[in-house]
Structures are given as structure tokens and as C-alpha cells.
Amino acid sequence: MEQEQFVDSNGKVHFLQLRFHRESRLVYRVDSLEDLTKENYQLLKLLIDHHATRQVPRLRELMDYGMGINHTVLDGLRRRREEDASDTRVAHNFCGNISLFKQGYIVGNPIQIAYADEKTDDVLHSVDKDNEVDGLNRDLVKDLSELGRAHDIVYRTKEDKTKLRRLDPLDTFVIYDRTLSQHSIAAVRYYHRSLFSDDEKTVELWTDTHVIHFHYDGKQLVEESVEPHYFEQIPITEYANNNNRVSDYEPVLALVDLYDSAQSDTGNLMRDLSDAILLVTGRINFPASWSEEEKVDFIKTMRNLRFMLLQPPVDAEGKQAGNVDAKYLIRSYDVQGSEAYKQRIADDIHQLTNIPNLNDVHFSGTQSGESMKYKLFGLEQERSTLESLFTKGLKRRYGLITTIENKAGHTEPYEPQKLSVIFTPNKTLNELDQVNMVKNLYGLVSEQTLLESVKDVTKIDPQTEKERLQREKEDSQSMPRLSPTEEMSSVGDGDGEN
């Protein structure tokens, strides 16, 4: 825990135990690229060291919690004071479940990308297909949910192909200017040169025109090579989960720890019951020659054989002075209170992360669309924020792709307003409510709008469905119709046969 001194508005001093350092989510800002390069890259070196010592520890801990490696309950120190007491550690992957739900809800259905210019649209879709962009987007949303930030890079291969890749937030960060627009000035990626040594690193400094490679020994940055690129801006894009770059489960880590602790205590109690103390009232007539070790071994043998041979206690005169009894001392356990306590913690975790508890009896079953809207209200607000920020990053990504493809003569110049980004939440629908809504709207809105409204029910593209309806209408109009006289004659012929 990081201890911080805080002085309130009344001048009173408080000492706060913070889980993460205040600067663990700091956004790096400088006035210009020259600030990074002067004095032999002194400021750049400070930023790399700051990221490694202040920001990476938070990211590692959040990543561990996303895999169920919960630090507090798995701390190496004993949690029990008694040396012979059970020390069960139970870690629950609440955080991974929260991240998985958020990822599936937002990008379980692929993001739809379209560009107004057909030539450019075909190229963008070709690049997306070649790079399996749906999987990339899911990975980025997972990073956003777990760590609060995510990065990807656009680059050109030697085969003259445009490629997209996720970058690890543990070794990547972006540096912005100090303007209100927050333009990115540079991006940094650093990694160990050896898999088994942390002593030496390779550092990449990406600017809007070049990538500079350095050798870094922890003291000095030594420039090794400078290579140009042609994206006209930094090809690394940073995405944010929210304005504060906070993880989805970061605010409830203490509650997760509390739940783990409660379940661990329950596990310890269950194990301690099997090691309960045996209380013997009476005496065992040991031979006088036996040592203490022999007496203990004899008692253990009787216990294993589920047999106790006891004699009543006697007084100083050798007369019987009590009864014989043997029983275990068992700690009382308030099952109902303990389970209610753990359930309250679990409910708080779901409520404060806006992730519905699918095991809740009040959530399952048939529910109206309006009821589901209220249950998902908080999640919808988070989705709206994430989609807005993610769309901003996607427009930058496709701007990079279009720029490099334009230089190759494959596309027209990029115009951000021509790019359409559509998210489709992956949520269950009350199909009856949706169909009834369409019935009520019939005659009030266009046929195209109605078909689009039931797309999730029919699983058919609205334009395809419209074409089917038109063909059925044409087929019905082209069928030969009988005159009234012919119809009556046909009916009469039928009656005569009967």
C-alpha cells in the first residue's frame, strides 16, 4: 500500500493508504518533441523510468486480478496467528468475469465499419479481413476493461502490406502536448533485449515522421538507428476506457479482497473442524514405564481405531470421583449470518461495477424490455462512454490506414466524416415485445425502418427482406384470377361431384 499525506481544506493532516500511486494513471505531457530530445534525451529517460516504476506495477496487479491472481489473499505471509491452524487461500476471479462480460456485451457483435467512398471502403474492409480486426478489437476492449487503456499500431511490411497489431500496455505509452486538443507528440515502446535479463532494453521512439531505436542500459539512451515512416502522424494509437483511464474493476478491488478473505475464513473453519481438539474427561491407565511419547502414540492409535479405553477419575483416596466422557471442542459457526455477509459483498461488487448478477433470481426469468433496460442502465452509460472514446481511436486508426494506402494509390484522401462506426450491443432481446412494437408502428413509419427494427429477430438483412416482399407481391399479382361466373361454376361443379 502507498501511504500519502493529505491536507484537507481545514489544514488537518491525514495519512491515506492508497493501493496505487497517485501517478500510476498520469498522462504524460510535454511542450514539444524537442523537450524529449535535448540534453541527450534526459526527459525521455525519466519518462521511461517513471512508467516502469509508477505505472507498470498498477497494470501488472490489475492484469493479475483479471486472471484470478488476487494479491491480497495470496500474500505469502500467514493469515492465521496459530502455527498449527489451517491457512486456506481462496481467490475468486470476479475481475475476470467482469471484464469478460463487458467485452462480450460491447464487441460480442463485430463493430461495423463503412466508408462513404466505395473504393476506399473496399480497401479498408480488405485490410480488416487480412488483419482479423474483430479479434483485435476484442483484445483492445479487454485491455480497456482490465487496465483502463489499450494501444495498437499500424505499420507497413516489407511485402508492402498494411498490418495492425495490439501493443502491450506494460511496455507502451503515448506522450501528448499541453494544448486542450491533446495532440500526441510521440509514442514509446520499450522491451528487454534478453528474455532472462532486465539489465538492457531496446527503446523505440515513434514520432510523426520517424522511429528511433535506442539501446538503454538503465543509465544512458544510446541511439542506434533512425528509420522514416510515411503515416504523417504517430502510427501508435492509445484508447481509453474512460476519461480517467480507470479499469472496470479497479474501484472494487477492496471488495474482492474482502470476499476472498471471507471465503478463505470459511474454508479454514471447515478444515479446522476435522482437526478439532479432543477433550477427554477421565483417565487412561498407562503403564508406569511408558514415556510421554509412548502415551501420545497410544492415544493417537485409539483415535484412529475410533475406540477410547477410559477409566473414571479417582480422588486422593482412590475412590471414583467423576464420570467418563470424550468429545470434540468445536467452534460455533453462524452459517446464516456468514452467508448473508458474503452475499452482501458479492451484491455490492455487481452493483458498483454495473455488471448484472446472472445468478440472481430477480434477474432471470421472463422480463419485459423496460425492466431489462433499468437493470442494464448503468452498464449502458458505461457502454456509451467507451464507444465514444473507442470510436475516436478507430477514426484515427483508419486515418493511418487510408493515408498509407493513399500513398500507394489505392484510396482517396481520408475524410473522417465519411467513416461510419456502428456498435451493436450483444444483449438478449424480448422478441415478442419487439414484434409488438413493430405492429404498433405499422403505417406510421416506413417499411425500411420496420424491417430494420426486426433485423435481430428475423436474422435477415432488411434489404434482402424487402426484395423478398417485393417478389412475393409481384408473384401474387401475376397469378391468373377467375371471373365471378367461373368461380361460381367451379363451386357448382364441386357440389355436383359430392
C-alpha positions as CSV (number, residue, x, y, z in Angstrom):
1,M,0.0,0.0,0.0
2,E,1.2,3.5,-0.9
3,Q,0.9,5.9,2.1
4,E,0.2,9.5,1.2
5,Q,-0.1,12.6,3.3
6,F,-3.2,14.6,2.6
7,V,-4.0,18.1,4.0
8,D,-7.7,18.9,3.8
9,S,-9.3,22.3,3.4
10,N,-9.2,22.9,7.2
11,G,-5.4,22.2,7.3
12,K,-5.9,18.8,9.0
13,V,-3.3,16.2,8.0
14,H,-4.5,12.8,7.0
15,F,-2.4,9.7,6.1
16,L,-4.1,7.7,3.3
17,Q,-3.2,4.1,2.5
18,L,-3.6,4.2,-1.3
19,R,-3.5,0.9,-3.3
20,F,-1.8,2.6,-6.2
21,H,0.4,5.6,-6.5
22,R,-1.3,8.8,-7.5
23,E,0.9,9.0,-10.6
24,S,0.0,5.4,-11.8
25,R,-2.6,6.8,-14.2
26,L,-0.7,10.0,-15.1
27,V,-1.0,11.2,-18.7
28,Y,2.5,12.3,-19.9
29,R,2.6,15.8,-21.4
30,V,5.4,17.9,-22.8
31,D,5.6,21.2,-24.7
32,S,7.3,19.8,-27.8
33,L,9.3,17.0,-29.2
34,E,12.4,19.0,-28.6
35,D,11.9,18.6,-24.9
36,L,12.3,14.9,-25.2
37,T,15.5,15.1,-27.4
38,K,17.5,17.8,-25.6
39,E,20.3,17.0,-23.1
40,N,20.8,13.6,-24.6
41,Y,17.2,12.5,-24.2
42,Q,17.2,13.2,-20.5
43,L,13.4,13.7,-20.2
44,L,12.7,10.7,-22.3
45,K,14.8,8.5,-19.9
46,L,12.9,9.9,-16.9
47,L,9.5,9.1,-18.5
48,I,10.6,5.5,-19.3
49,D,11.8,5.0,-15.7
50,H,8.6,6.6,-14.3
51,H,6.4,4.4,-16.5
52,A,8.3,1.3,-15.3
53,T,8.3,2.1,-11.6
54,R,5.0,4.0,-11.1
55,Q,2.6,2.8,-13.8
56,V,3.6,-0.8,-14.7
57,P,3.1,-2.1,-11.1
58,R,-0.5,-1.0,-11.2
59,L,-1.0,-2.5,-14.6
60,R,0.6,-5.8,-13.5
61,E,-1.6,-6.0,-10.5
62,L,-4.8,-5.3,-12.4
63,M,-3.8,-7.9,-15.1
64,D,-3.2,-10.5,-12.3
65,Y,-6.6,-9.8,-10.8
66,G,-8.1,-10.3,-14.3
67,M,-6.6,-13.8,-14.2
68,G,-7.8,-14.6,-10.7
69,I,-4.3,-14.0,-9.1
70,N,-5.6,-11.8,-6.3
71,H,-2.7,-10.3,-4.5
72,T,-4.1,-9.7,-1.0
73,V,-5.4,-13.2,-0.3
74,L,-2.4,-14.9,-2.0
75,D,0.2,-12.8,0.0
76,G,3.0,-15.1,1.2
77,L,2.7,-14.2,4.9
78,R,0.5,-16.4,7.1
79,R,-3.0,-15.0,7.6
80,R,-3.6,-17.1,10.8
81,R,-1.8,-16.4,14.1
82,E,-1.8,-20.1,15.2
83,E,1.0,-22.1,13.6
84,D,-1.0,-25.3,13.5
85,A,-4.2,-23.7,12.2
86,S,-5.4,-24.2,8.6
87,D,-4.3,-21.4,6.3
88,T,-6.5,-21.8,3.2
89,R,-6.3,-19.2,0.4
90,V,-9.3,-18.9,-1.9
91,A,-9.1,-16.5,-4.8
92,H,-12.3,-15.7,-6.8
93,N,-12.0,-14.4,-10.4
94,F,-14.7,-11.7,-10.0
95,C,-12.5,-9.3,-12.0
96,G,-12.0,-11.6,-15.0
97,N,-15.8,-12.3,-15.1
98,I,-16.5,-8.5,-15.1
99,S,-14.0,-8.0,-17.9
100,L,-15.4,-10.9,-19.9
101,F,-19.0,-9.7,-19.6
102,K,-18.1,-6.1,-20.6
103,Q,-16.1,-7.4,-23.6
104,G,-18.8,-9.7,-24.8
105,Y,-21.5,-7.0,-24.3
106,I,-19.7,-4.3,-26.3
107,V,-17.9,-6.2,-29.1
108,G,-19.5,-9.7,-28.9
109,N,-21.1,-8.5,-32.2
110,P,-18.4,-7.2,-34.5
111,I,-18.1,-3.4,-35.0
112,Q,-19.4,-2.4,-38.4
113,I,-17.1,-0.1,-40.3
114,A,-18.1,1.7,-43.5
115,Y,-16.7,4.5,-45.6
116,A,-18.7,6.7,-47.9
117,D,-16.3,6.3,-50.9
118,E,-16.7,2.8,-52.4
119,K,-13.1,2.4,-53.4
120,T,-11.7,3.3,-50.0
121,D,-14.4,1.2,-48.3
122,D,-13.3,-1.9,-50.2
123,V,-9.6,-1.3,-49.3
124,L,-10.5,-0.8,-45.6
125,H,-12.5,-4.0,-45.5
126,S,-9.7,-5.8,-47.2
127,V,-7.2,-4.6,-44.6
128,D,-9.6,-5.5,-41.8
129,K,-10.1,-9.0,-43.1
130,D,-6.4,-9.5,-43.6
131,N,-5.7,-8.5,-40.0
132,E,-8.7,-10.3,-38.4
133,V,-9.7,-6.9,-37.0
134,D,-12.7,-8.3,-35.0
135,G,-10.3,-10.3,-32.8
136,L,-8.0,-7.2,-32.5
137,N,-10.9,-5.1,-31.3
138,R,-11.9,-7.7,-28.7
139,D,-8.4,-7.7,-27.4
140,L,-8.3,-4.0,-27.1
141,V,-11.6,-3.8,-25.3
142,K,-10.3,-6.5,-22.9
143,D,-7.3,-4.3,-22.2
144,L,-9.5,-1.3,-21.7
145,S,-11.7,-3.2,-19.2
146,E,-8.8,-4.7,-17.3
147,L,-6.2,-1.9,-17.4
148,G,-8.1,1.3,-18.4
149,R,-6.0,1.8,-21.5
150,A,-5.1,0.0,-24.7
151,H,-2.7,0.5,-27.7
152,D,-2.4,-0.6,-31.3
153,I,0.0,0.1,-34.1
154,V,-0.4,0.4,-37.9
155,Y,2.7,-0.5,-39.9
156,R,3.8,-1.4,-43.4
157,T,5.6,-4.7,-44.0
158,K,8.4,-5.4,-46.5
159,E,5.8,-7.1,-48.7
160,D,4.0,-3.7,-48.9
161,K,1.1,-4.9,-46.8
162,T,-0.7,-2.8,-44.1
163,K,-0.7,-4.5,-40.8
164,L,-2.4,-3.9,-37.4
165,R,-1.2,-5.2,-34.1
166,R,-2.1,-4.8,-30.4
167,L,0.7,-3.4,-28.2
168,D,1.2,-4.4,-24.6
169,P,0.3,-1.5,-22.2
170,L,3.1,-2.8,-19.9
171,D,5.7,-1.5,-22.3
172,T,3.9,1.2,-24.3
173,F,2.9,4.8,-23.6
174,V,2.0,7.9,-25.6
175,I,3.2,11.4,-24.9
176,Y,0.9,14.4,-25.6
177,D,1.3,18.1,-25.9
178,R,-0.2,20.6,-23.4
179,T,-2.9,22.0,-25.6
180,L,-6.6,21.4,-25.0
181,S,-6.7,19.3,-28.1
182,Q,-4.1,16.9,-26.6
183,H,-2.3,16.0,-29.8
184,S,0.1,13.1,-29.5
185,I,3.7,14.2,-29.8
186,A,5.4,10.8,-29.6
187,A,4.9,7.2,-28.5
188,V,7.4,5.0,-26.7
189,R,7.7,1.2,-26.8
190,Y,10.5,-0.5,-24.7
191,Y,11.3,-4.1,-24.1
192,H,14.0,-6.3,-22.7
193,R,16.7,-7.4,-25.1
194,S,17.1,-10.8,-23.3
195,L,14.3,-13.0,-22.1
196,F,16.2,-13.8,-19.0
197,S,17.7,-10.4,-18.1
198,D,16.2,-7.0,-17.2
199,D,19.6,-5.1,-17.5
200,E,19.3,-3.9,-21.1
201,K,16.4,-2.7,-23.1
202,T,15.5,-1.7,-26.6
203,V,13.6,1.6,-26.8
204,E,11.6,2.8,-29.8
205,L,10.6,6.4,-30.0
206,W,7.9,7.0,-32.6
207,T,7.4,10.5,-34.0
208,D,5.1,11.7,-36.8
209,T,7.9,11.1,-39.3
210,H,10.5,8.6,-37.9
211,V,11.1,5.8,-35.5
212,I,14.3,6.0,-33.5
213,H,15.8,2.9,-31.9
214,F,17.9,3.1,-28.7
215,H,19.9,0.9,-26.5
216,Y,19.1,1.5,-22.9
217,D,21.2,0.1,-20.0
218,G,19.2,1.9,-17.3
219,K,21.5,4.9,-17.3
220,Q,22.0,6.2,-20.8
221,L,20.0,6.1,-24.0
222,V,22.3,5.4,-27.0
223,E,20.8,6.0,-30.4
224,E,21.2,3.0,-32.7
225,S,19.2,3.8,-35.9
226,V,16.6,6.2,-37.4
227,E,14.0,4.9,-39.9
228,P,11.4,7.0,-41.7
229,H,7.7,6.1,-41.9
230,Y,5.1,7.7,-44.1
231,F,1.9,7.8,-42.0
232,E,2.3,11.6,-41.4
233,Q,1.4,11.1,-37.7
234,I,2.4,8.7,-34.9
235,P,1.2,5.2,-36.0
236,I,0.5,4.2,-32.4
237,T,-3.0,4.9,-31.1
238,E,-3.9,4.9,-27.5
239,Y,-7.5,4.1,-26.4
240,A,-9.1,5.0,-23.1
241,N,-11.7,3.1,-21.1
242,N,-13.0,6.4,-19.6
243,N,-11.7,9.9,-19.1
244,N,-9.7,8.8,-16.0
245,R,-8.3,5.6,-17.7
246,V,-9.7,3.5,-14.8
247,S,-10.2,-0.2,-15.0
248,D,-13.8,-1.6,-14.8
249,Y,-13.0,-3.5,-11.6
250,E,-10.3,-1.2,-10.1
251,P,-12.8,0.6,-7.8
252,V,-14.0,-2.8,-6.2
253,L,-10.6,-4.5,-5.6
254,A,-11.0,-4.0,-1.9
255,L,-14.4,-5.7,-2.0
256,V,-13.0,-8.6,-4.0
257,D,-10.3,-9.0,-1.3
258,L,-12.9,-8.9,1.4
259,Y,-14.9,-11.6,-0.3
260,D,-11.8,-13.8,-0.8
261,S,-10.9,-13.3,2.9
262,A,-14.5,-14.3,4.0
263,Q,-14.5,-17.4,1.8
264,S,-11.0,-18.3,3.0
265,D,-12.1,-18.0,6.6
266,T,-15.0,-20.3,5.9
267,G,-12.7,-22.8,4.3
268,N,-10.3,-22.6,7.3
269,L,-13.2,-23.2,9.6
270,M,-14.3,-26.3,7.7
271,R,-10.8,-27.7,7.8
272,D,-10.3,-26.8,11.4
273,L,-13.4,-28.9,12.3
274,S,-11.6,-32.0,11.1
275,D,-8.7,-31.1,13.4
276,A,-10.9,-30.2,16.4
277,I,-9.5,-30.7,19.9
278,L,-10.4,-33.9,21.6
279,L,-11.5,-33.3,25.2
280,V,-11.2,-36.4,27.5
281,T,-12.9,-36.5,30.9
282,G,-11.5,-39.4,32.8
283,R,-8.1,-41.1,32.7
284,I,-6.2,-43.7,30.8
285,N,-4.3,-46.3,32.8
286,F,-0.9,-46.0,31.2
287,P,1.9,-48.4,32.4
288,A,4.2,-46.6,34.7
289,S,7.2,-47.3,32.5
290,W,5.8,-45.5,29.4
291,S,7.4,-42.3,28.2
292,E,5.4,-39.3,27.2
293,E,5.9,-40.1,23.5
294,E,4.6,-43.6,24.0
295,K,1.5,-42.3,25.8
296,V,0.8,-39.8,22.9
297,D,1.2,-42.6,20.3
298,F,-1.2,-44.8,22.2
299,I,-3.8,-42.0,22.3
300,K,-3.4,-41.5,18.5
301,T,-3.8,-45.2,17.9
302,M,-7.1,-45.3,19.9
303,R,-8.3,-42.2,18.0
304,N,-7.5,-43.8,14.6
305,L,-9.3,-47.0,15.7
306,R,-12.3,-45.0,16.7
307,F,-12.0,-46.5,20.2
308,M,-11.4,-45.0,23.6
309,L,-10.5,-47.0,26.7
310,L,-11.0,-44.7,29.6
311,Q,-11.3,-45.1,33.4
312,P,-13.2,-42.9,35.8
313,P,-11.2,-40.2,37.6
314,V,-10.3,-41.0,41.3
315,D,-9.7,-38.9,44.3
316,A,-6.8,-38.9,46.7
317,E,-8.2,-42.0,48.4
318,G,-8.6,-43.9,45.2
319,K,-12.3,-43.7,45.1
320,Q,-14.3,-42.9,41.9
321,A,-14.7,-39.1,41.7
322,G,-16.4,-38.5,38.3
323,N,-17.7,-39.9,35.1
324,V,-16.0,-40.8,31.8
325,D,-16.6,-38.7,28.7
326,A,-14.8,-37.8,25.4
327,K,-15.9,-35.1,23.0
328,Y,-14.5,-32.7,20.4
329,L,-14.4,-28.9,21.1
330,I,-16.0,-27.3,18.0
331,R,-16.2,-23.6,17.4
332,S,-19.7,-22.4,16.8
333,Y,-20.5,-21.2,13.3
334,D,-23.3,-18.8,12.3
335,V,-24.0,-20.2,8.9
336,Q,-26.8,-17.9,8.0
337,G,-25.0,-14.7,9.2
338,S,-21.8,-15.7,7.4
339,E,-23.5,-16.5,4.1
340,A,-25.6,-13.3,4.2
341,Y,-22.3,-11.3,4.8
342,K,-20.7,-12.9,1.7
343,Q,-23.8,-12.4,-0.4
344,R,-23.9,-8.7,0.5
345,I,-20.3,-8.3,-0.6
346,A,-21.0,-10.1,-3.9
347,D,-24.0,-8.0,-4.5
348,D,-22.0,-4.8,-3.9
349,I,-19.4,-5.9,-6.4
350,H,-22.0,-6.4,-9.1
351,Q,-23.8,-3.2,-8.3
352,L,-20.7,-1.0,-8.2
353,T,-19.4,-2.4,-11.5
354,N,-22.8,-2.2,-13.2
355,I,-22.4,-5.9,-14.2
356,P,-25.7,-7.8,-13.6
357,N,-25.6,-10.9,-11.4
358,L,-26.9,-13.6,-13.8
359,N,-27.4,-15.9,-10.8
360,D,-29.8,-13.5,-9.1
361,V,-33.3,-15.0,-9.0
362,H,-34.7,-11.5,-9.6
363,F,-32.7,-11.1,-12.8
364,S,-33.6,-14.4,-14.5
365,G,-36.9,-15.4,-16.0
366,T,-39.2,-13.6,-18.4
367,Q,-38.9,-9.9,-18.1
368,S,-40.2,-7.0,-20.1
369,G,-37.9,-4.9,-22.2
370,E,-38.4,-1.9,-20.0
371,S,-37.5,-3.9,-16.9
372,M,-34.3,-5.1,-18.6
373,K,-33.4,-1.5,-19.6
374,Y,-33.4,-0.4,-15.9
375,K,-31.3,-3.4,-14.9
376,L,-28.7,-2.6,-17.6
377,F,-29.0,1.2,-17.2
378,G,-25.5,1.7,-15.5
379,L,-23.9,-0.7,-18.0
380,E,-25.4,1.2,-20.9
381,Q,-24.0,4.5,-19.6
382,E,-20.5,2.9,-19.4
383,R,-21.0,1.5,-22.9
384,S,-21.9,4.9,-24.3
385,T,-18.7,6.4,-22.8
386,L,-16.5,3.6,-24.1
387,E,-18.0,3.6,-27.6
388,S,-17.5,7.3,-27.9
389,L,-13.8,7.1,-26.9
390,F,-13.2,3.9,-28.9
391,T,-14.8,5.5,-32.0
392,K,-12.3,8.4,-31.7
393,G,-9.4,5.9,-31.7
394,L,-10.9,3.9,-34.6
395,K,-11.2,7.0,-36.7
396,R,-7.5,7.7,-36.0
397,R,-6.6,4.1,-36.9
398,Y,-8.4,4.2,-40.2
399,G,-7.0,7.6,-40.9
400,L,-3.5,6.0,-40.6
401,I,-4.5,3.1,-42.9
402,T,-6.1,5.4,-45.5
403,T,-3.0,7.7,-45.5
404,I,-0.6,4.9,-46.3
405,E,-2.9,3.2,-48.8
406,N,-3.4,6.6,-50.5
407,K,0.3,6.9,-50.9
408,A,0.2,3.5,-52.6
409,G,-2.5,4.8,-54.9
410,H,-5.3,2.5,-53.5
411,T,-7.6,5.1,-51.9
412,E,-8.8,8.6,-52.0
413,P,-7.5,11.1,-49.3
414,Y,-9.0,10.4,-45.9
415,E,-12.0,12.4,-44.7
416,P,-13.0,11.4,-41.1
417,Q,-16.6,12.5,-41.5
418,K,-17.1,9.8,-44.2
419,L,-16.2,7.0,-41.8
420,S,-19.2,5.3,-40.1
421,V,-18.6,3.2,-36.9
422,I,-21.6,1.2,-35.6
423,F,-21.6,-0.8,-32.4
424,T,-24.3,-3.4,-31.8
425,P,-24.6,-4.5,-28.1
426,N,-24.6,-8.2,-27.7
427,K,-27.7,-8.5,-25.5
428,T,-30.7,-10.8,-25.4
429,L,-33.9,-9.4,-26.8
430,N,-37.5,-9.9,-25.8
431,E,-38.6,-10.8,-29.3
432,L,-42.3,-10.6,-28.5
433,D,-42.0,-7.1,-27.3
434,Q,-40.1,-6.1,-30.4
435,V,-42.6,-7.7,-32.8
436,N,-45.5,-6.0,-31.0
437,M,-43.7,-2.7,-31.2
438,V,-43.3,-3.1,-35.0
439,K,-47.0,-3.9,-35.3
440,N,-47.9,-0.7,-33.4
441,L,-45.7,1.3,-35.7
442,Y,-47.1,-0.1,-38.9
443,G,-48.4,2.7,-41.1
444,L,-46.6,5.4,-39.0
445,V,-43.0,4.7,-40.2
446,S,-41.5,3.5,-43.4
447,E,-41.3,-0.2,-44.4
448,Q,-37.5,0.0,-44.3
449,T,-37.5,1.2,-40.7
450,L,-39.8,-1.6,-39.7
451,L,-37.6,-4.2,-41.3
452,E,-34.5,-2.7,-39.7
453,S,-36.3,-2.9,-36.3
454,V,-36.9,-6.7,-36.6
455,K,-33.5,-7.5,-38.1
456,D,-32.4,-9.1,-34.8
457,V,-35.5,-11.3,-34.7
458,T,-35.5,-12.4,-38.4
459,K,-31.7,-12.6,-38.7
460,I,-32.2,-11.3,-42.3
461,D,-30.8,-8.2,-43.9
462,P,-33.5,-5.6,-44.2
463,Q,-32.7,-5.0,-47.9
464,T,-32.9,-8.8,-48.6
465,E,-36.2,-9.0,-46.8
466,K,-37.6,-6.0,-48.7
467,E,-36.6,-7.7,-52.0
468,R,-38.4,-10.9,-50.9
469,L,-41.6,-9.0,-50.1
470,Q,-41.5,-7.3,-53.5
471,R,-41.1,-10.6,-55.3
472,E,-44.0,-12.1,-53.4
473,K,-46.1,-9.1,-54.2
474,E,-45.2,-9.4,-57.9
475,D,-45.9,-13.2,-57.9
476,S,-49.3,-12.7,-56.3
477,Q,-50.2,-10.1,-58.9
478,S,-49.1,-12.2,-61.8
479,M,-51.3,-15.2,-60.8
480,P,-54.4,-15.7,-63.1
481,R,-57.7,-14.8,-61.5
482,L,-61.1,-16.4,-62.3
483,S,-64.1,-14.3,-63.2
484,P,-67.1,-14.3,-60.8
485,T,-69.0,-16.6,-63.3
486,E,-66.1,-19.0,-63.5
487,E,-65.8,-19.1,-59.7
488,M,-69.5,-19.9,-59.3
489,S,-69.2,-22.6,-61.9
490,S,-66.2,-24.1,-60.2
491,V,-68.1,-24.2,-56.9
492,G,-71.2,-25.7,-58.5
493,D,-69.1,-28.5,-60.2
494,G,-67.6,-29.3,-56.8
495,D,-71.0,-29.7,-55.2
496,G,-72.2,-31.9,-58.0
497,E,-69.4,-34.3,-57.5
498,N,-70.3,-34.7,-53.9
